[in-house]
Every structure is written in C-alpha cells, then in structure tokens.
Amino acid sequence: MPAVRGDGMRGLAVFISDIRNCKSKEAEIKRINKELANIRSKFKGDKTLDGYQKKKYVCKLLFIFLLGHDIDFGHMEAVNLLSSNKYSEKQIGYLFISVLVNTNSDLIKLIIQSIKNDLQSRNPIHVNLALQCIANIGSKDMAEAFGTEIPKLLVSGDTMDVVKQSAALCLLRLFRKSPEIIPGGEWTSRIIHLLNDPHMGVVTAATSLIDALVKKNPEEYKGCVTLAVARLSRIVTASYTDLQDYTYYFVPAPWLSVKLLRLLQNYTPPSEEPGVRGRLSECLETIFNKAQEPPKSKKVQHSNAKNAVLFEAISLIIHNDSEPNLLVRACNQLGQFLSNRETNLRYLALESMCHLATSEFSHEAVKKHQEVVILSMKMEKDVSVRQQAVDLLYAMCDKTNAEEIVQEMLAYLETADYSIREEMVLKVAILAEKYATDFTWYVDVILNLIRIAGDYVSEEVWYRVIQIVINREEVQGYAAKTVFEALQAPTCHENMVKVGGYILGEFGNLIAGDTRSSPQVQFELLHSKYHLCSAATRALLLSTYIKLVNLFPEIKNRVQEVFRADSNLRSADVELQQRASEYLQLSIVASSDVLATVLEEMPAFPERESSILAVLKKKKPGRIPDDVRESKSPQPNSIPAPIINSTNNTNNSSADLLGLSTPPGTTAPSAGNGLLDVLGDLYTTPKISPNTVQQNNIKKFLFKNNGVLFENDIIQIGVKSEFRQNLGRIGLFYGNKASYPVLNIQPELQWADMHKLNIQVKPMEPVIEAGAQIQQMLTAECIEDFTDTPSMTITFNYNNVPQKITLKLPLTLNKFFEPTEMNGESFFARWKNLGGEQQRAQKIFKAQGAIDLTATRTKLAGFGMQLLDGIDPNPENFVCAGIVHTRVQQVGCLMRLEPNKQAQMYRLTVRSSKETVSQEICNLLADQF
Amino acid sequence: MMQFMLLFSRQGKLRLQKWYVAHPDKLKKKITRELITTVLARKPKMCSFLEWKDVKVVYKRYASLYFCCAMEQEDNELLTLELIHRYVELLDKYFGSVCELDIIFNFEKAYFILDELVLGGELQETSKKNVLKAIAAQDLLQEDETVDAALREVGLL
C-alpha cells in the first residue's frame, strides 16, 4: 500500500487494498456488497457517527461509485458533512456532492444553505470550496440563490485573487444555466476590465467568462476588444522570463493567449480603430516570427504550447479573412507542418488548411501543397489523418486541378478504409459534377465510381448522373456507348445495371448504328444481367425493354417473349407481374404512334442543387466548407447554381432524396420507373418515399390517437393518447434514428388559449442516445371549447447543428367527444330542436378522391362521435351523435354527412347547442373525405 | 469548455471521472464504456485527437494510465494536451513521482488537485506554483485539525 497523504483514512485504504486483492470479479462484488451493507447499517444504526467516520464511509461510497457501481444512499450523510467545522470533512462532503448529486435532487435546498454559510466564511479556503461546488454543479436554483452575491465577489476590491478566479468561473456556470443573472450597466465595464487585472490567473478565468458573455451580447461587451488586444500584445512580446510561473516550457502564458485569440474571434476585425487593428496585426506577425525561431527546448510540451498559440492565431486570421499576406503566411506555415514528424501537427495542419482553402486570398497558396496532401491521403497510418487529407483535397479542388484530384481520389478509393468510402464517393461525385468542363469526363468518373465502389454509391449518385445525361444532349451518345461498354464486364455492380438500363432505354438508338451494339445486342446484354438483379432493378429493366420496343420495333417479338415468361408474367412480385402484363398488352395493342407518345423521351429535369451535396452536408454538417469561390468565378459551363436554403435541411432534403423527380405537385417521372409515371396513376398508386413523411400531417390525427407525428432523418416523434371526459393524456415518443446523440432537446409549447385548453408538459431527459427513444407526457384539460390546434416547437442539437421542428399536437376539440347512442326518434327530435341559425353549421365540399364510403365510415368511427346506423332514410348518409366534454359545460352535438356520388361532393351539417362548437366541428371535418 | 475528463488504465479500469455537463448516470456509463473501448483500440503512433460523436476527444497515455478529455469543437487541441500534461505534473509533484496506485488510493486528492486546475470545465489556474500552494493550504488545515483532535483526545485541549 502506498503512503497515504494528508490525514489518511486507514479504513478506506484497507478497503481499497481488499478490493485490489480480489481474485475475481465475483469476489470483488461480494466484497463491495459486504461493505455497502456495513455502511448502510452504520448510517442507519442508532449510534451517532462522528464526523471522521461519516467522512470515511462517504469516501468509501465514492470509491465504490468509481468502480462503476450505483450508489443510492449516503447523500444525506454527505450533506451533513458540509456543515462540519472541520475542513477535511467539509471537503469530502463537497466532493461527494459534486460527483454524485444530481442537480435536481431534493437535497439541493440543504446544499444551497450550506454553500451560503461557507460563502460567508472568513477563511478564503472555505469560500473557495463553496464556489468550486457551484462552478461544478451549479443549477438554475443556485443561480437564483447566488445571482447577486457572486458578481459582487468578482469585482470587489477586497476579494482575494484566488477567490476572484473561482468566482469568475462560478458566475460563468450560473450564466450558462440562467443567462439573466448577469447584471448589465456599469457591471459590464467592471467585468471587461478584469482583462487588465495584474494577476494572470484572474485574467485567465475572467476571459472564459467574458467570452461567454460576448457570445450572448457582442455589442454590449465590445469594449473588451481593445483590452484583449492590449493584453495579448503584452504577452506575445514578453520574454519567457517575464511571466514567471505563467510561462509554460518557455512559452509565455499559452492558455491565456489562446483564450484571448478565441475571444477576438467573436468579432469582425476591429476596423473603427486603426490603432487596435495595427496592434493586433503586429501580435499575429510576432506569433509567426516566433514560430520560425529555433526551439528553446526539445521537449514536446514546448512545441505543443507554441503551436497551440500559432494555430489559434491562424484561426483568428481565417476568421477575419481580411489580410491576404497573413493568410498566405499562415498557409506556408501550415505547409511546413504537413511533413512534420508529429502526427498531431499533421492532423491539425490539414484541418486548418481546409479552412484556408475556402478563402479567396489563400486558396491558391493552399493548392501549392497538393502533392503532399495527396501523399497524406495515401500514406498516413491513422485513418483520421487520411480523412482530414480527403477533406482538404475536396476543399482545395477547383477547375484547374479537379481532374487530377478526382483521379487520385478514385485511385485511392480502391483501397480506402470502409469507414470513409461512402463519404469519398459523395465527394468525388460532387467534384466531378461541379468542375466538369467536359461532361464525358463526368460520365466516366461516375461509372468508375460505380465500378470501384459500387456498394457505396448511394441512390442519389446514380440518380444524378441520369439527370445530367438527360439534360445534356452533347453527352447522351457518349453515355450510351460508355454504359454499353461497361456492361460488357462479366460481373458488374447492380448500380451499373440500373444506370445502363436507364440510359440505353432512353438513348440506345444513338449507338444502334454500330453492328457491335445493334438493338438485339443491347437487349441481350441487358437481359443477361436480369436474373442476377433485385426486383427493383428488374422492374426498371422491364421499363427499359418496353422503351426499346418503341425505339426498335424489330426486337418486339423477342421482348414480348420476355414479358410473357412465367417468371415475369406470373412473378411472385406483384410489381414485376403488373409491369410485365401491362407492357405486354401495351406492345400488342398500341399502334406505333401511341407507343411513341407514351414512351417519348424523358423531358429535361429542372436544374437545381445536386442532391448529393445535400446528402454530404447532412452527413457532415459544418465540415463542408461553403464555397466562397464559386460566386466569384462562375464556371462557364457549369449548371446554374440553384438557390438553396441551407438552414432548412428537413424539407429541402426530402425533395432531393427523390433525386430524379421534380418538386412534388407536378406529375414528373420519379426514380427508376420513369415510364410508369408517364402513364400516371393508371398503373400504380403514387409511391411515397419513406423519407418524405417529414411534415406532420396533423389532419389524419383527427381520426386516430396513435401514430407517427413527425419524422425526418434524425428524429421520429410518435404519439399515443387517450381521452376521458374533458381530460386527456398524451405521450410523445422521441426516437433518435441517427448515429449521434440528440442533445439538449427542448420542447416548448406554443399555445395561447390555456384558459380554454390547459396543457401541462412534463419534463423529460435532454439527451437521446443514438437509436434510443425517450418519452414525454402531456396532460390536457378542456375547460371550454377551443378552435385552434396547439403546437410545439422542439429544438435540439444534432452533431453540433441546432435543429428546430415545429409540429401541431393532435389535440382538437373532437378528442373530448363522448359517443352517444340514440334511436332514430330521439335523434330527429333533437335534430329539429337544434334547428336555430345559431346552432347549426353547414359546409358543402368536393370529395378528395373518388367517394369511398367504407373509408369515410372508418374515418368517422375514429372521430369520436357515435356512428348511428339505420336512422337516416338514405342508407348512404352518415349520422353521428356525441357530447363534447368541457369543464364548464357539456355540449350535445349531432352530425350528418351526405355524399353525392354523381357530383363527387359531400354536404356536412353539424348541429349543437353551442354555435362555436358547431362551427369548429364542421371546420374540422370539412374537406376530410 | 471541457465536457468531461476520464482517467483509465490500460486494462480499461476507470480511475477518475469528472463531468462538467449534466448527463443521467446511465448515459455517463455508456459514454465511458464506449470511449474507453475506442481509445484503447488506437495504436501508439496515432494522432491524439479524434472526433467522437459530437465532441473532440484529446487523450494521452502516461505509463499505464490514459488521460482523456472531451472538448467542444472550438477548443484548442494542442493546449488540451498540455492541460493534461500540467495535471500530470501536478500529481507528480504532489505525490512525488506519481503512479497509478497513488491515484487509486488517494483519488480524493486527485479530485482536489483537478478542481484547482479546472473549474466548471474551464481552466482556472495554470501556474503550477499557485495550484500547489492552494493544495498545501488545504493539507495544512487538515493537519491542524488532526493535531487538534489528537490533543483533544489526550485531554490537552
């Protein structure tokens, strides 16, 4: 057993030794359980424990916790220790609390009281203990309790430096929990002036606080820029002996320098004050100059600290993006690091250069390092470094080097790590499209992608190549020739078959003149792959075949033979069966004119942002440099840059995921089954891609209580609700579909009519792990009838990108219906009674589709009223009765829905004892059938 | 801002954990388990930084112990590495060439030293001298208390 420092607790040391001597996991658990039982009995026993014993047991509990076991008692004893007059006991109490106590524990009041007492202490060590506790676990409650005291401690002249340091960080913690606690006015300048404090530790702590304040309110704290530059200037010009203990391995105050450089990145370069700007430039120059000096020590700590400051300075230069010479200098400096023997430096240099590549001033300078970066991609031993190199190549690519970079990336793809292949495929596809001056090159690249990494080529990529070929006449013949050649390979990836099938179906005629690729040959080549493909690809090929029939009548018989084959015409797959039989009929029945019209060449796709780019952005938010250069040097031959709203990554991507199709609403061909869509609804019911269920279609929840309320690529929100009388209970289930945790999720109710419908939202956990689901309960009480629908705004962070979703809650007045059974007589008696102008509401509306009485019936059954059969003389009419329960009254309500099949219209009549209820029920049901 | 710091052994045993963000215990355990596995799987010459979930992980191995910090995106990686080093230096100075056992048996001290260096996820004091001074002052208070207690026991106070 090693020596125990301070006032060693022998019992604890013995216990730890015992645990370490355990031969097996079981023995360890046994020993721990024995100890837990012992401690429990000590805490429960009637003999009062003295402070030392309490401290010892609390410490043992802490140790057991560290071993990974749950601790569910001892909290009270720890809180007791806080009020001990012995420092060592107090300290252990605080330690236990900061490690083990939840911020919403019921003990928090007691803890706050103890902290209050300690803050009053004359001994600064006690004060600091209390401050450290707040800084570590500070909550909203604490912000309330200490919000006035701590700012005073921070700026008061009598506060000792060590206490000031803790107070600054303590305040930072509380500010993060409740931003309103920082007083404004004169406090602002007093806090800013901490940057001038003679004590470096105080400045270091205060800079973190100021950085957070600035982020919240940059205008108010603007004065900090001048002070920060002044302070930075004093540090960078200091010799390493000046700052004594704040010099770290010959580097003067690296931590403070970095914090100041960070702080300055909250502002644009100080332009109003040329003096400040000049001084800052001098500082940055000095940092570069020092980087060139021979090292003062061979220790890695020296170079790390020095380079840390340098990297932060480069970050600031990139942020300011205003001084070309500094940007170029930064680039040269980073270039040196690319061949440094430290992996860490190479990694950071690649990362930082990626940002430099996006500045117009340094883009060219970055390009000089292309060779080394390509080598990094190929040779680095660590995949995360290779990844950075790929990112940088992507960022430095422009039309002058695109061919080479794409070529290198393609070559590397053959051996690349599986973890980065998919992303590389996307990047290559984007670069090839963006910088293609010759689209035959683009087609070659994409087909190579499919050949090399077919499994990683997502649908978006092959959709896109088809879009482009269809839109560019000059490349169509080449594309047809190239896919034809590619399909000659004995084995080719299914994605190749898809692209080949689609393109030959459209443009096979362009190469049919050559006997080597005559219609028969084309058809047989495609068909030789047919049996190896999945059903989706076969379906696509069947469409290709009928298109070939149109292009080359001479192969009609052979194609019909294929359609007639049992494996198609009687396929177990209903889609294939349908296509085979319908295409067969089409080829038999239709005249060549009709065939030519139906199977006309695809119209051009509307030009818009590459769907692939959207996918990449979603995959790596924040890591795809925004292309600043593009606007400055438009590509003469490139596709017009579409406008995209990058913040709106839900809706946008939903449309883009469909890839080939035009925005919803127009009848346009959609992926793969182009022909079918030309024929329209005749053949298939419209297919909805699973990714498009993004908007919450609240209307359908009129008729049901459970289901998926919202869904996008990150999150799925389901709902389950039940209602009784005027009360309702709604469970929302938030599921994280993605591969990173959803953080800081905060649902906020948007509902103005609380006096009509009172909704209580229960708290929930702020984090959803990848693949996990959490639930949140809401309760609702209907006080009187209401019209609007409450909504909820849900904000969260996903992969560091803030997201916001607004959705309607399935809370409509009809949820508070109680169905009422009645016979015909009483129904019509009441119906007549409610005949007044104020009581009824009526709407006549067009049916949403063909009138389907069964569907209407199912919907009405879920609406909440009682469906009354055999009452209305016309059996096609629907009548319903129900009572709306509210706290203040119950409102009887009758409804009649009359379908008119000939006119495809419905007439809806609602009668109730309250005008607003009739209106609302009528509004809810109108246009629903 | 630092989100959390973990110290664990080459065998994957957790020796110290300090969280500066509030997570439920279950999540903390999951993060700890996953991160330890990830870091232990890395080879010696690999880069000390990795992008992991939504944090930037900076780690370094000292003898049998891994020191591992989860930082936010804008934090400076190299300096985090040196923060770890400074912590190791402090432990070393305090314990006199520190080893894993010192931290196991005196985990509370390791926590106290960390609290003087980093507070609420932000660096508080970088001066080695000042941190050690603060810890010495704490120890002195404890010793006084121990002496008092001993004196009281023999009836001298």
Interface residues (C-beta under 8 A of the other chain):
Chain A: M1 P2 V4 R5 G6 D7 A13 I16 R20 Y52 C59 L62 F63 L66 L67 G68 D70 K86 Y87 S88 Q91 I92 L95 V99 N102 T103 I125 N128 Q132 A135 N136 I137 G138 V162 Q165 S166 L169 C170 L172 R173 M200 G201 T204 A205 S208 D245 Y246 Y248 A253 P254 W255 L256 V258 K259 R262 Q301 N304 A305 N307 A308 F311 E312 T343 N344 R346 Y347 L348 K381 D382 S384 V385 G622 Y740 P741 L743 E765 V767 E769 N797 Y798 N799 N800
Chain B: M1 L14 R15 L16 Q17 K18 Y20 A22 H23 P24 D25 L27 K29 K30 K43 K45 M46 C47 S48 F49 L50 E51 K53 D54 Q73 E74 N76 E77 L78 L79 L81 E82 L83 H85 R86 Y94 F95 C99 L101 D102 I104 F105 N106 F107 E108 K109 Y111 F112 D115 L119 G120 E122 L123 Q124 E125 T126 S127 K128 K129 N130 A134 A137 Q138 D139 L141 Q142 E143 E145 T146 A149
